[in-house]
Amino acid sequence: MAAAILVAGVVGLWALGGTDSLRADYATAVGETREAALADGSVVRLNTDTALTVDLGDDCRCVELLRGEAFFTVASEPDRPFRVTAGDGTAQALGTAFAVREADAAVRVGVVEGQVRVARGQTGGDDPDGVTLGAGEVARYGPVGGIETRHADVAALTAWRHGRLVFSDRRLRDVVAELDRYRPGAILFLESAIAEARFTGVFRLDDTGRALAAIEATLPVDVIHVTPWLTLLRADG
């Protein structure tokens, strides 16, 4: 029986991403955010369900984002680059404030201040096919293909730092995926067609229930709370 309990516990820990948390120097649970001051004077803020490691070595201040999303305000040390590895690439700070998010095998890097060099591999600026982002720019890369860049409202994308979720004419599919990150359990569509509806709103990070109520009030969508861990969305009527 003891062995069975141990096996069940290990499987459950794996399913919840617990192995990342065991490896991590800093981690957050679902719905939790956390700020940590690093020994070099940099500050990292972790979003929901995030885990990362930090190695402040003599030659490199190296962070590995194991899962989730984090925002970095980097102390300037030109002789000791600050690099964040996530997925199949690295973001190297060039004196800056920026966010890195890993989800569904893709990584997004968004810059609020300064510049960031985004490249394939583990060494940041050494890749000639890398890109340098300025404030208000976002890069995205996955396991294959190139690095895509675009201009974006990075302040809105990182509004979670201030306890808010901001949606501006977003597909309901994307809105629900974002809300799901901050809630235990899952939100599921019963009908795929409603997932393409557009939604706008600003909500508190710790009150995703209000966002679901607003969706039900403004769109032809019924929100069905089956249990605290399962919410279903279906077309109204």
N, C-alpha and C positions, 0 to 999 in steps of 0.2 A: 504493500500500500504506500509506504514511504517513497519507494522508487517511482510509483505511478504519479504521486503528487509532484515529485521533483521533475519528472518528464513533462507533466502538464504545465508546470510553472515555467520551464524553459521554453516550451512552445509558445505559451502566452506572451512571455517576454519578447521573443523573436517577432511575433505578430505585431506587437505594439512598438516595434523599433527599439526595444530595450537594449539590444546589443550595441547600438549606436550610443545610447546613454551611458552604458558601462565604459565605453572607450573615451567618451567626451570629457573635456575639461569643464565645459559649461553646457547646460541643457535646460530645456523648458518642457513642461507638459502641455497637453492640448488646452488651449484657452489662456495660457500663461505667457507673459512677456517678462523679460529680465534685462537689467543693465549691469555690465561689469566693467570696471576700470582695470586696464592691463598695466603691467609694471613699467612699460615704456611711455606711459601717459596717454596712450590711445584708449578709446572707449568703444565697446561693442554692445549693441542692444539686440537681444535675441527675440524673435517673434515666436508665435505659437509653435509647439511641437518641433523644436529645433535642437540640434546638437552639433557641437564643433570642438575641435582641438586647437590648442595654441602652443607654438614653439618659438619663444623669443631667443633665437640663437645669436651668435656673434656676427654672422654674415647675412642672416635673413630673419625677419619677423614673419613666420609662416603660420597661416591658419588653414585648417581643412574644414570645410563645411560638410558635415556628414549627412545632414538632412535639414530641410526647413529654410529659414530666411533670417538674415542678420544685417544690421546696419552698422557701418564702421566709421568712426570719426578718428582719423589717423594723425598721430603726433609726427611731426617732421623729423626724419633722421635720414638724410640723403645717402649715407654710407651703409645703411641697413634697410633694404627695401621691405615694404609691407606687402605680402602676397596672400591672396585668398584662393585656394584651390577648391573647385567644385566641379563634379562631373569630370568631363574630359578637357577642362581648361583652367586657366588661372587669371585672376584680376589683380594687377599690380598698381597700388596707389602711387600717384605722383603728387602727393600733398592734397588730401581730399576728404570728402564725406560721401559715402556710397553704400548701396545695398546690393546684396547677392542673395538670390533665391533659387533653390533647386526643387523642381517638382516635375513628376512624370518624365524623368530622364532628360529634361531640358533645364538649362540654367539661364537666369536673367540677371543682368548687371545694370543698375541704374545709378546715375551720378547726380548728386545734389550740388556739390561744390568741387572745384578743382578739376583734375583729370585722372582717368584710369586707363591703363593699358590692358586690353583683354586679348588673350592669345590661347592657342591650343597648347597642351602639354602642361608641365609643372613649373616652368621657369619664367613665366610672365612675358617680359619684353623681348625675349630672344627670337620669337617667331615672326618672320618677315610678313606673314599673312595676317598678323594680328591687327587690331584696330585701337585707336586712341579716342576715348570718349570724353566729351566736355559736359558741363552742367546742362541738365535737361535732355540728355541722350541716354538711350537704352541699347544694350546689346543682348542678343539671345543666341545660344548655341546648343546643339544636341550631340548625340553620339556620332552622327555623320553629318556631312555637309559643311557649309561655311558658317561664318559668324554674321548674323543679320543685325543691322543697326537701324534705329529710328529715333525721331524726336518724340518726347512724351512728357506728360505732367508727372514728373518723378515725385513731387511733393504729395500728389494724390495717391500714387502707388505706394508710398511709404507713410501714409497718414496713420497707420497702425502705431507708429512711434508716439503719437499724441493721443492714443486711445480711440481712434476713429477708423471707420471703414467708409470709403468714398466711392460711389458708383455713379458714373455719368454716361447715360445712354448705353449701358452694357447689356449684352445678351443675358437672359435669365440663367442660362446654362453656366455662364461664367460667374454670375453673382452667387448662385447656389454653391458652386465649387469653392468660392472664397468663404462664404459663411460656414461651410462644412469644416473648414480648417480650425475653427474656433469652438466647435461643439463636439461633445462625445457622440459616438454613434454615426448615423448617416442620414442625409436628406436625399430622397430618390424621386425621380420623375416617373409617374405612371403612364404619361403620354409624351412622346418626344417632341411633338409639334409646339407645345407651350414653352419649351426650352429656348426657342428663338425669339420670344417676346423681349422687348427692350425695357430696361428699368433704370431709374435714377433715384438716388437718395444718399443721405449721410446718416450714419448710425454709430452708436457707441460700441466699442469693441466687445464689451462685456454684456451686451444686450442684443444678441442675435435674434432673440424672439421678437423684438420690436421690428426688426427688418423683415422677418417672415410675415408679421401682421400687416406691414405696409405693402408687401407683395400681394397679399390676399385682398387688401382694400383697393389697390390701384390697377390690378390686372385681373383678367377673367380666369383666376386660378383659385382653387380650394387648397388650403393647407391642412393636412390631417396629421395630428400628433398621435401616433399609434402607441408609442412608449416614450420615455425621456430620451431614448437612444435611437428612435426611428421616426422620421417625419416623411410623409408622402405628399407629393404635389400632383394634382390632377386638374383637368380643365373644368371650369365652373359650369355647373349644370349638366 
